[in-house]
Amino acid sequence: MHRGIYGKNKREIAELLKEHGINPTTQRVEIAACLLACPQHLSAEDVLGRLNHEYEQVSQATVYNTLRLFVRQGVIRELAISPDRIYYDSNTSFHHHFVDVETGRIHDIPAESVQTPVVNFEAEIHEVSVLVRGRLNQAEA
């Protein structure tokens, strides 16, 4: 199986950051390694907690600034799931999301599962982002 952007070593992550126009400082590489370990949706607090538990002490400001930089440069996607919480998606391919209201877990929905809406006015649609909220069936959890 091709691992794509996930599971890269630190040297490969530094190269990926350079390809996106980002200077690969030690802390940026650590933050990217945390985010790109696998397809996942993490809040800034999740990233901060994991880094300070598993790697090295990183300031909250560094995490927030780095996440904004990564979003701006296309390394990750930003998801505004609720007014008070933003998540960062390591999967930058076009897709949608399902949020389980019981657990708060976010699941990817393939893009082809959702049709582009037809609008009744003249518009050029740049992006369609669908967020589905619901409850997973017990068999699915």
C-alpha positions in Angstrom: 0.0 0.0 0.0 1.3 3.4 -0.9 1.6 5.5 2.2 1.4 8.9 0.5 1.9 11.7 3.0 1.4 9.5 6.0 4.0 7.8 8.1 7.0 9.7 6.7 10.2 10.0 8.7 11.5 13.4 9.9 13.8 13.9 6.9 10.9 13.2 4.5 8.6 15.5 6.5 11.2 18.3 6.3 11.3 17.8 2.5 7.5 17.9 2.3 7.5 21.2 4.2 10.1 22.7 1.9 8.0 21.6 -1.1 5.1 23.7 0.4 7.4 26.7 0.9 7.8 26.2 4.7 11.1 26.5 6.5 11.3 23.1 8.3 12.3 24.1 11.8 12.5 21.3 14.4 9.2 22.3 16.0 7.5 22.5 12.6 8.7 19.1 11.7 7.5 17.7 15.0 4.1 19.3 14.6 3.8 17.9 11.0 4.9 14.5 12.1 2.1 14.5 14.7 -0.5 15.6 12.1 0.7 13.4 9.3 1.2 10.1 11.2 -2.2 8.9 9.7 -5.4 10.3 8.3 -6.9 12.2 11.3 -8.8 15.2 12.5 -7.0 17.0 15.5 -7.7 20.2 17.3 -4.9 22.5 18.2 -5.3 21.3 21.8 -4.9 17.7 20.6 -1.7 18.5 18.8 -0.3 20.5 21.8 -1.1 17.7 24.2 0.4 15.0 22.0 3.6 17.0 21.4 4.1 17.9 25.0 3.4 14.3 26.1 5.4 12.4 23.4 8.1 14.7 22.0 9.2 18.0 23.4 7.7 21.0 25.1 6.1 23.3 22.5 4.4 26.5 23.3 0.7 27.0 22.5 1.5 30.0 20.3 4.0 28.0 18.3 1.3 25.3 17.7 -1.4 27.8 16.7 1.0 29.8 14.4 2.3 26.6 12.8 -1.2 25.2 12.2 -2.2 28.5 10.5 0.9 28.3 8.3 0.3 24.7 7.4 -3.3 25.6 6.3 -2.2 28.6 4.3 0.5 26.5 2.5 -1.9 23.6 1.8 -0.2 21.0 4.1 -3.5 20.4 6.1 -7.1 21.5 5.9 -9.0 23.5 8.5 -12.4 22.3 9.6 -14.7 24.6 11.6 -16.9 21.9 13.1 -18.4 24.2 15.8 -18.2 27.9 16.7 -15.7 27.2 19.5 -13.5 24.4 18.0 -11.5 24.1 14.8 -10.0 20.8 13.7 -7.1 20.2 11.4 -7.5 17.5 8.7 -4.4 15.7 7.5 -6.3 14.6 4.4 -6.2 17.5 1.9 -7.9 15.6 -0.9 -11.5 16.7 -1.7 -13.9 15.0 0.7 -16.7 15.7 3.2 -17.2 14.9 6.8 -19.6 13.1 9.2 -19.5 14.1 12.9 -20.8 11.6 15.4 -22.8 13.6 17.9 -22.3 11.0 20.6 -18.5 10.7 20.5 -17.4 13.8 18.6 -15.4 11.7 16.2 -15.1 13.0 12.7 -15.2 10.6 9.7 -14.4 11.3 6.1 -17.1 10.9 3.5 -15.8 10.4 -0.1 -16.4 13.4 -2.4 -18.3 11.3 -4.9 -20.9 10.5 -2.3 -22.3 14.0 -2.5 -23.6 15.8 -5.5 -22.7 19.4 -6.2 -25.8 21.5 -5.4 -27.7 23.3 -8.1 -28.2 27.0 -7.2 -31.0 29.1 -8.7 -28.9 32.1 -9.3 -25.8 32.8 -11.4 -22.7 31.8 -9.5 -19.3 30.2 -10.0 -19.0 27.5 -7.3 -15.4 27.2 -6.0 -15.9 24.6 -3.3 -18.6 22.4 -1.8 -18.0 21.3 1.8 -20.7 19.1 3.4 -20.8 18.4 7.1 -23.2 15.7 8.3 -24.0 15.4 12.0 -25.5 12.2 13.3 -25.1 9.2 15.4 -23.2 6.1 14.3 -25.1 2.8 14.6 -23.6 0.5 17.3 -22.5 -2.0 14.7 -20.4 0.8 13.0 -18.8 2.1 16.1 
